[in-house]
Amino acid sequence: NALWWTRDLRIDALRLDAIHAIFDESARPFLAELAAEVHEEADRQNRRVFVIEESNKNDPRHIQSIELGGYGLDGVWADDFHHCVHTLVTGERDGYYRDFGHLEQLAKAFREGFVFTGQRSSYRGRRHGQSSVGVPAERFVICAQNHDQVGNRLGGERLSQLVSLERQKLAAGLVAFSPFVPMLFMGEEYGEPAPFLYFVSHGDHDLIESVRRGRREEFADFSWEGDIPDPQSPETFERSRLHWEIIDQHGHIQLWQYYQKLYELRRTVPALRHLSKENQQVIAWPKQRAMYVRREHNASDAAMVFYFGDASANLLLPLPRGQWQVALDSSDSVWLGPGGIHGVLESEDEVSVSRDGPSVLLLVRQE
């Protein structure tokens, strides 16, 4: 089946769902065999096909090479990164979010990929994960929203319905300027207001009731209130449709243009385009509610500060000597922000910048 998708339909990536639920004690694990067969087929076609896993195990073996005893998968959805971003921009700490919400965790996610690497998880009641220090950055697929994290909420709310525009821009900047592979969830780029609810279309009555019961049990760990939308109802599906026509409306068009700018910068600034966990400096400032990241590649040097506070603050950035161009400030009025910084900053080993609320500031060193 996987070869049919890649050979006959020319699909360029396969995402393997919930592989933590696969129990396989064979000498050659099925997932390793699958990845190898897909890669061999891709070689025959003289192209690349990616095999990406979705797993909650934080097990780096799956994405390590066969030569290093791994399974040879190309990437993993790194949920820890999402959970760090979500808790810091929303303040939610229910359910599996209870393990997150600290800036140093986000800094660790930037440095390593996984946050839980063997320490105790309060949510799971046991130790969780293994170190991902040696795993290349391009193996981690990260996001601020996806169909699981939105669809598994009682109301299916997107970030656009949970936080302010400034916090949406902050979450988007964290994803775009990370050293990992970014993934966007359909509609987030223009602030889609419609929910994305969990919906199914099953014909078996027992299965339908099992799904409904499972949804009720899953929400027990959260403090959400209200009736659970019926997954089998056509109305649940209809409520989840995108409203593409609003993209040109005020507020939505500015967010869409902001996303375009983020990924233009990611593509054109070598320090951002080159994916590496090693060539970066990451500093968390919990008291100031901020995180500083500096990424380098050859002669390219980019520094950024992510500010999570609501009150105004002055932050002292440890910028090396030189001139630093303000490449992007999410607070700029062009993105409907309160007003940003412009021009060139001269550094004598440190620079003070003011922040007036949640924001992303990107500085690029001039040669």
N, C-alpha and C positions, 0 to 999 in steps of 0.2 A: 504494500500500500504506500509506504513512504517513497519507494522508488517510482511508483506511478505518478505521484505528485511532482517529483523532481524531474523525472525524465519526460513524461507526456505533457504535463501542464506547465513545466518550466518554473515551478515555484522556487523562490530563492532562499527560503528559510522555513524550518519546521519548529513549532513550539510544542514541547511535550508537557502536557498538563499533569500537575500534582504527582510527580514521580516519587515523592516521599511515601505514597500509598502503594508503590510496587514492591513486592517482596520477591527477591530473586537470589537464590543461593547457588546458581550455576557457576561453573568454573570460569566461563566467559559471560559476564553479565549481558543481558539482552540489550541494555541501553548502549553499551560499548560496541556491540555488534551492529546495532542500528546506525550509530554515528559513523562507523567505519564503512558500512555499505553505502550510505548516502554520500560520504566524501569520495569514495571510489567512483560512484556514478557521476559526481560533479567533475572529477578529473577527466573522465571520458568525454564530457561535454566541454571541457576547457573553461570551466567557470567555477565560482564558489557557491556552495550551498551551506547554510548555517543550521546547526541543530542546537536549539536553545531549550534549556530546561526551566520548568517552574517547580520549585521545591522549597519547603520550609526548614530543611535540615541544616543549612549552612555547612554543607559538606564539600570542601574544595576538591575532593578526589574526582567528582563528576566532571569538572571542567579542567582538570589537569591532563596532560598528554599521556598517551598510551605508554611512552617511553619512561615516564615518571610513575607508572602504576595507576594512572587515572583512566577515566572512561573515554576521554577524547572529545567530549561535547564542547561546543564553541562558546557557550555563554549560559548565564543563569540570571533569572530575574532576582535582583538583590532587594528583597523586601525590607531589610533593615534600613536601607537608605530611605525608602518611602516612609517608613514608620517614624524615623527621625524628623524628616521634613514635616510630616503631617502633624505630629504632636507639637512641634515648635511653632507652627503657624496657626494652629487651631486651639491649642491648649487642651485637647481631649486626652484623657488618660484611662478610658474604660477598656475592658477586654484585653486583647493582646497589646494595646497601646500602653498598658500600665508599666511595661518594661522600658519605655522610652520617655523622651521629654527633656533630655539634658544636652546642652551644647557640646560637651566633650564627646558624647556619643556620635554626634554628626561629624565632628572633627575626625574621629576614628573611622567612620564610614568613608570619608574622603581619603584618609591615609591607607586604609587596608581593603575596603570593600564590605566585609562582614563586620558587624558590631559585636554580636554574640559569638565568641570564639572559645567557649569552654567555661565561661562563668555561669553562675546560677541565674536562671530565668524565674522571676516571681510568677509570671503567668503560667509557665509550664510546671513549676515546682521542682525543677531539676536543672542540672547543668545542660548547656545547649551550645552546639556549634563547634567548629575547629578554626584554627588560624588560617587566614587567607593572604598572609603577608606576601608570599612568593607567587601569587597568581597574577598574571598580567591584567592591567586595567581594562583592556578591551573585552575581557571575559564577563564583565559585569554590566547588565542591562538595568538601568535605573529610571525612576519616574517619580512624579509627584501625584499622579492619578493613574489608575487603570481600571479595567472592567471588574476585576475582583474587589479592589478596595472601595470602589464606588457602589458597585452592584450588591455588595454584601452589607451595606448599611440598610437599616429599616426603611428609610425614606429615599434611598438612592441618591443622596445629595452630592453634587459635585462641589469642588472648592469654591466655585462662583457663588454658591448659596450658603457657604459656611463662613467665609472670611471676606475682608475688604479687598478692593482692587489692589491696594498696595501690597497686601500679603499674597495675593495671587501672583503678582509680579516677582515678589521675593522667592516664592516657591519655584517659579519658572526659571529664574536666574540660577538657583542652586543646581537644577538639573542641567541646564545648558552649559554652565561653566565648570561642571564636575569633570574629572579625568576619565569618566566612564562613557558607555554608549547610552545616549538619551532615548527615551521612548515617550511619545505624546499620546494622550488618550483623546480620541475623536471629539472635537468640540471645545477642548480646553483652551485652544489657541485664540478663541474669540469670546470665551466666557459663556459657553452654552448654559442657559438657565434650567433646561429640562432635566429631570432626574434620569438616572440610568438604573432602572429597577431590575431585579432578578426575575426573568420570565422563562417559561418553558411551554412546550406544546406536545404533551405526552398523550398517548391513547389508553394507557393502562391505568385504571382507577386506583389500584393499590400503590402504584408508583407515584401517582399524583399526590395521594394522601401522605406518602412517605416524605416527599419533597416538602409539603406544607409543614409536617411535623418537624422535619429537620431545620427548617427556617426558624420556627419558634424556639427550638433548643439552642440554636446558634446565637440568638439575640439575648439569651439569658444573662450573659456576662456584661451586657451594655445597659446603660441607663436611658436608652431611647424610649420615648413614649409614643403611643398611637397604635392604630391597627396595622397589621402587617399586610401589605398588598398581596393579593392572591397571585402566585407565580403563573397559574394556569389561565388567568383571565386575559382576554384580548385587550382589555383596557390597560392592564399593566404594561403590555407591549407598546400600545399606542402612546402612552404617556412618556415613553423613553425615546421617542423619535427626535432627531436633531432638527433645529430650526435654522437652516442655512441662510434663510432670507434676512436674518438680523445682523449678519456680519458687517453690513455697511452702516449700521446704526451707531449713534454716539455711545461711547463707552466700549462697544464691541470692536469697532474698527481700530481704535487706539491700541487695544490689547493685542489684536491680531498683528498690527504693525510693530508692536514691541517684540512679539515672538519672532517676527521676521528679522528684526535687528539683532536679537540674541544669536540667532543661528547664522546670520551673516558674519558676525564677529567670530563665532566659533570656527567658521570655515576659513576666514581670512587671516586670523592671528595665529601664527604657528604654535605659540605656547599653549593655546587653547585647542588647536586642531590635533596636536600630538598627544596621544593618550598614554600617560605614565603616572604611576603612583609615586615614583621615586623622585622625579624632578619637580618637587613642590614642597612648600613650607605651609603648614596648617597650624593656626593658633586659635584656640577657643578662649574667649573672654566672657565667662559666665556672668560676672558682676555687671559688665557693660551690655550684656545681651547681644554680643556680636561675635563674629568669626572672621578671621583674616586668612586669606589664601594667596600664596604667590606661586605661580607656575612658570617654568622656564623650558625653552627648547632652543638649543644653539644660541643665536643672538637675540631671540625673541624673549621678552620678559613681560609678564602680565601679573598685576596684583589686583585683588578684589576684596571688598569687605561686605559682609552680609549682616545687616542690622535687624534684630527682631524686636527691639523695644518700641513702645508707643510714644514715650517722652523724648524730647530733644536731647541730644548728647554730642559731646566732642570726643572723637576717637583719635588716638595717636598711633599712626601706622608706621611700622619699621621699614620704610622704603629705603633702598640703597640710594646713594648719591646720584643725582641726575634729574632730568626733566621727565615728568610723567604726564601723558596726555589723558584727559578724561574721555574715555571711549564710550562710556554709557553710565548714566545715572537714572535709575528707575523712578526717582523722585521728580524728574524733569516734567515741566508742565505739558510738554508735547505728548507725554503718556498719561496726562491728567493727574500728575503728582503735585505735591505742595511746592515744588521748586527745587531744582538740583544745582549741582556744581558744574561749571564749564571751564574750558581752557586748559592751560598747562600748569601743573604743580611742580615747584622746584623743591627738591629734597636735599637735606644735608644729613641724611641717615634716618630722619623721621619727619613725618608730616602730620599735622592736625587737620582733621576733616569734621565737619558738622553734619549730623543726621537729624532729621525732623520726623522720624517715624520709620516703620518697616521699609527696607530698601536694599538695593544692590548697587554697588559702585564698582566700576571696572576702570582700572588705570593701566595704560600700556606705555612702557618705557621707550622714550625716543632715542634713536641711535646718535 
